Amino acid sequence: MKKQMVLFCKGIAMGLADLIPGISGGTIAIITNIYASLIHALTELTRVPRALGGYLRGTTPFTTIYSHIHISFLLPLGSGIIFALLAGSHLLVYALQLFPQYIYSLLVGLLFAGGILLLTQAKQALVYALPGALLGYGITFLPVTTLPNHLGVYFALAIVAVSAMLLPGVSGSYIFFLTGSYEYLLSAIQQPLQHISLLATLVAGGITGVFLVSRGIDSLLRTRRAQTVAFLAGLLLGTLRTPYTFIAQPAEFGVYIAFFLGISIILLLEGTRYLHQKTHLAPKK
């Protein structure tokens, strides 16, 4: 039960991150040390349709289908994400309106420390961080445009946005921000019953995005983990320009406090993870 509650809380953090343009739920997954597990669970989920087809033909047992659904992981994590999207949208919009500099400074601290921590885990492949950083930095210069208000457009945007969410440093909500639809979608989340067709379209596009991207990332993490982690770390650090632009200069003293608080949170999480790992790996007497 404790593990499920921790996953639920991590899901809340991911959901809140996905609401902020420039911040990625994938980044939070890396910071909280569940990224590889998340990608693997989503990849396994994409195998369910084939297994279901085999079950209907009588060639695959039901247990095979169930084995592809990591319900003890995805259910609490997904519940946390959904809860954050529905309940957190009001609070987050309010907080960003009142304290934008402090919120974004905290996020910069979180992302900066998270990116550096990732680099320490891929020391033998640091050269791969450079193209990731250049790509991430380039993304922050994409111009804002406006697309037609059509369900087909939102379906395509959802595919791109969810694909982006699975990459640390690339924000799904930033995709909607760039296309001029962020505020409209945020209002749809705040009033879901009035926008059922739109939200259903976004879910369908999101599922499609998961099917398209998760397998590739999972394969890279299994076969070229160090290179992939280094690239993702560079991507994360390269996109730091986006939240940084929301911090007015010269910054107030409280902004620096928020920045170092973000770094401290990462150090605390990493220290907790290290102690937990050390305790469980220690030989029993």
C-alpha positions, 0 to 999 in steps of 0.5 A, a space after each residue: 500500500 505504501 508503494 502505491 501511495 508513493 506512486 500516486 504522489 509521483 503521478 500527481 507531480 507528473 500531472 502538475 508538471 504536464 500542465 506547465 508549458 516548458 515542464 515535462 512529466 517525463 522529466 519528473 519521472 526521471 527525477 523520481 526514478 521511475 522513468 525506465 519503469 514507466 516506459 517499459 510498462 507503457 511498451 508492455 501495454 502496447 502488446 495487449 491488442 495482439 495478445 487480445 487477438 490471440 486470446 480471441 482466436 484461442 491461441 493465447 491464454 488470458 494470463 498473457 494479456 494480464 502480464 502485459 498490464 502492469 496494473 500495480 504500477 500504472 493504476 496508482 501512477 495514472 490515478 495521480 496524473 488524472 487527479 492532478 490534471 483535474 484538481 490541480 489545474 485551478 490551483 496551478 493557474 492561480 499559483 502561476 498568476 500570483 507567484 510566477 517567478 517563484 514557481 518557475 525558479 523552483 522548476 529551474 532548480 529541479 530541472 537543473 539538478 535533475 539534469 546534472 544528476 542524470 549526467 553523473 549516471 552516464 559518465 562514459 557517454 557524455 558526448 551524447 548529451 551535446 546533440 540533446 542539449 542543442 535539440 532542446 535549446 532549439 525547441 525553445 525558439 519555436 514560434 507561437 502559431 495558431 491552428 484551426 479549432 478542429 478535432 482532427 487537429 487536436 488529435 494530431 496535436 495530442 499525438 505530438 504532445 504525448 510523444 513529447 511528454 515521454 521525453 524529459 525536457 520536452 513539455 507536452 503542454 508547451 506543444 499546445 502553447 506553441 499552437 495557441 490552444 493551451 488556454 482553451 485546453 486548460 479551460 476544457 480540463 477545468 470543465 470536462 463535462 462540457 468538452 467530452 468530445 474534445 477530451 476523448 479526442 485528446 485521449 485517443 491521440 495520446 494513446 496513439 502517441 504512446 504506441 508510436 514512441 514508447 517502444 523505441 525509447 524502451 528499446 534504446 534504454 535496454 540496448 544503449 542505456 548510457 547513450 540514451 540517458 546522456 542524450 535525455 539529460 542534454 535535452 532536459 538541460 537544453 530546454 531550461 531556457 523556457 522556464 528561465 524566460 519567465 523569471 524577470 531580471 534582476 531577480 528578487 532574493 526569494 527567486 534564488 531561495 526557490 531555485 536552491 529549494 528545487 536543487 535541495 529537493 532533488 538532492 533529498 530525493 536522490 539521497 533517500 533513493 540511495 539509502 533505500 537502495 543501500 538498505 535493501 542491497 546490504 547482506 542480511 546477517 
